[in-house]
Structures are given as C-alpha cells and as structure tokens.
Amino acid sequence: MMSISASMVKELREQTGAGMMDCKKVLVEADGNMAKAAELLREKGLAGAAKKAGRIASEGVVVSYIHGGRIGSIIEINSETDFVAKNDDFQNFAKDMAMQVAASNPKYVRREEVPSDIVEEEREVLVRQAMNENAEKGMDEAKSKMIAEKKVEGRLNKFYEQICLLEQPFIKDPSVTVQELLTNLVAKIGENIQIRRFVRYEVGEGLEKREENFADEVAKQMGN
C-alpha cells in the first residue's frame, strides 16, 4: 500500500475543499491516486459539503432529550435558512444528536475547542504510559521516549473520540462518526449545518451517590 504524505493530503484538500481527514481517507482508499481520490470525494458529496461550511448558519433549532427523568440534554443545531430547520432530515438529526449527547457524554463539539492545557496534560500521561510499556520490554530511555512520542498521536485521537461530539461513533450506527453523519446531511440538504453547543444534565451529578451509569442505560435503549 502506498504511503500517503501530508503534502498529498494538502494538495487534494486545496483541489476539492474537503476536510483533511476526509482527504486522507480517500487517498488511502485510492492508493494515492489523486484523480481517483477526488472522484471518490465528489461521489460522497464531501467536497461540496466542506465548501458550504464557511457559509453563515444562524437559523436552526434547539432540541432536548430526557431519559427516564434522570438524564437529559439540550443541543443547538444551526442551518442557513428556517426552511431547512423545518426539514424532516434536519429535525431527525437534531433529535439524534440530543440523544447522542445524553448517551455518550461528550465535553466539547470539536477538538479545536479542547483547552490546550488539557491536551498537554493528557499527552504527558500518554507519553509516560507508553514509556512504561517500553521499559517493560527492556528498551533504553532515549529510544523509549522517541517511540512513545510516535505512539501518542494515535492515542490522542482516541482521547478526542471520547470527549468530542463530532469524533464520536454515532450511537445508532457506530460504523460512522457524528462528523460523517453531519457531512452526509449537508451534502443531501445543500446547506451549511453546524452543531453549535450543547449541555448535559444528570441527576445527582457532582454529588455523592450510588454507582449507576445512565449513559449505558441510554445506549442499551438504542439497542447498542
């Protein structure tokens, strides 16, 4: 399999306007063939969807979800027009996202919102973990640190997946991420759609209580 370089991803992104991760995925799928990768993006509607992301979206809806009177969420999702905000696909997406927040308990919408000090703290923990693993294999400290630094990027992606809504697997279909679901909706509807903000409440949160996991309850209710 051909190695996909950062410059290839950058070139495809400039050609199509699609997101960096989407460009990397199709380049891998196309084994580095730029033309084929661009065609894959067009087929999936990702290129056009990414271009729409810069357009103003100030309409939309605020949707809530309550699970058993014990856990709830409120989420704001924006569209460019009030007409689209009333669209069934848009409304269903908003309801699904309110449920996603309740079940998966993200802390941020996207990774760019995660404070740098939190990221650095997590990075340091992951480096130490990786170095401890390497030490158990008898590796010297210098080599251990070098390899640990390489391991950390992949592990940080898992960290973002846990705390960022857009990077989480969709609760109804874990084979796709929330970002992919959103991108497909933008391609289908033809307007910029943005998840702006959310809040999640859980009865007794922050107070001493019995050990219960309401997020797991919601997930089970969804059949996952």
Secondary structure, DSSP 8 states (H G I E B T S, - for coil): -----HHHHHHHHHHH---HHHHHHHHHHTTT-HHHHHHHHHHHTHHHHHHHTTS---EEEEEEEEETTTEEEEEEEEES-HHHHT-HHHHHHHHHHHHHHHHH--SBSSGGGS-HHHHHHHHHHHHHHHHHHHHHTT--HHHHHHHHHHHHHHHHHHHHHHHBGGGSEETTEEEEEHHHHHHHHHHHH-S--EEEEEEEEETTTTS------HHHHHHHHTT-
